[in-house]
Amino acid sequence: MNPSIKEIGHVSFKLKNTVKFRDWYENTLGLKIGFILQKKPGEDYIVYYQLRRSQFIEIFPESSVLSWPEYDGNNHEEYYSYQYATLGQGEGRPVRDAENNLWYINEGEQYISKITYHVKDLQKSIDFYSKIYELDVQKTNEDTALVTINDYQTVELIQYDYSKDNCTNNKGQCHYALIVNDISAFAKDMTEKGITIWHGPKLMSKSYTEEDPYIPVKHSENTYNFYMQDPDDNEIEVMCYSEDSFQVKYAIQ
């Protein structure tokens, strides 16, 4: 484990059908909304559903500041890298939400225990997590590896040649958030290792440079962040909470 990395703080999705989607998360899964960011009164920008251990599911409605013209409202994990997230410890039972996102749900405490990806080059992904993030990676068989984030969270990597361009525009899953202790130090470490870091999602095409280095700025939820990509172009939001972060204020333990 890397002591500078705390945990996975949220997993994020965009959606097309707000009513069906929210009905499933609130009434089927039984989650409560922690907080909502709005562009203006009555127009939601991001909705945060509370999980245990101060974690969230982050939802971008169709009306968010970033539109999703290429996403058809049906997650096709057979075409892309992202596969599913697991809530609670164990293998869990498979369930799908209103836009076909796959979850594995365990009884008991609801928190993100695992995020699973198909990757085109398993060794390249292992090198990314072990050499860039300096996390422990265990190869469980020829085609699968587990990345240890902490003592209750992992990222699972499965060798598989998915068929379509794995960009954020196409798929329902946007990113997951990696919570760090010192975001300035982490940003410096990433850039020194040759990783491009971004002001926002990569599709916004605004990277930090030597002339414009990362400087921590609180965003709309009073939290510091930047974005980066893994070798398969999966987006990872790197975050650091402040004492007045909404994620801290509205967390449930």
Rosetta blueprint (number, residue, H / E / L):
1 M L
2 N L
3 P L
4 S L
5 I E
6 K E
7 E E
8 I E
9 G E
10 H E
11 V E
12 S E
13 F E
14 K E
15 L L
16 K L
17 N L
18 T H
19 V H
20 K H
21 F H
22 R H
23 D H
24 W H
25 Y H
26 E H
27 N H
28 T H
29 L L
30 G L
31 L L
32 K L
33 I E
34 G E
35 F E
36 I E
37 L E
38 Q E
39 K E
40 K E
41 P L
42 G L
43 E E
44 D E
45 Y E
46 I E
47 V E
48 Y E
49 Y E
50 Q E
51 L L
52 R L
53 R L
54 S L
55 Q L
56 F E
57 I E
58 E E
59 I E
60 F E
61 P L
62 E L
63 S L
64 S L
65 V L
66 L L
67 S L
68 W L
69 P L
70 E L
71 Y L
72 D L
73 G L
74 N L
75 N L
76 H L
77 E L
78 E L
79 Y L
80 Y L
81 S L
82 Y E
83 Q E
84 Y E
85 A E
86 T E
87 L E
88 G L
89 Q L
90 G L
91 E L
92 G L
93 R E
94 P E
95 V E
96 R E
97 D L
98 A L
99 E L
100 N L
101 N L
102 L E
103 W E
104 Y E
105 I E
106 N L
107 E L
108 G L
109 E L
110 Q L
111 Y L
112 I E
113 S E
114 K E
115 I E
116 T E
117 Y E
118 H E
119 V E
120 K L
121 D L
122 L H
123 Q H
124 K H
125 S H
126 I H
127 D H
128 F H
129 Y H
130 S H
131 K H
132 I H
133 Y L
134 E L
135 L L
136 D E
137 V E
138 Q E
139 K E
140 T E
141 N E
142 E L
143 D L
144 T E
145 A E
146 L E
147 V E
148 T E
149 I L
150 N L
151 D L
152 Y L
153 Q L
154 T E
155 V E
156 E E
157 L E
158 I E
159 Q E
160 Y L
161 D L
162 Y L
163 S L
164 K L
165 D L
166 N L
167 C L
168 T L
169 N L
170 N L
171 K L
172 G L
173 Q E
174 C E
175 H E
176 Y E
177 A E
178 L E
179 I E
180 V E
181 N L
182 D L
183 I H
184 S H
185 A H
186 F H
187 A H
188 K H
189 D H
190 M H
191 T H
192 E H
193 K L
194 G L
195 I L
196 T L
197 I L
198 W E
199 H L
200 G L
201 P L
202 K H
203 L H
204 M H
205 S L
206 K L
207 S E
208 Y L
209 T L
210 E L
211 E L
212 D L
213 P L
214 Y L
215 I L
216 P L
217 V L
218 K L
219 H L
220 S L
221 E L
222 N L
223 T E
224 Y E
225 N E
226 F E
227 Y E
228 M E
229 Q E
230 D L
231 P L
232 D L
233 D L
234 N L
235 E E
236 I E
237 E E
238 V E
239 M E
240 C E
241 Y E
242 S L
243 E L
244 D L
245 S L
246 F H
247 Q H
248 V H
249 K H
250 Y L
251 A L
252 I L
253 Q L
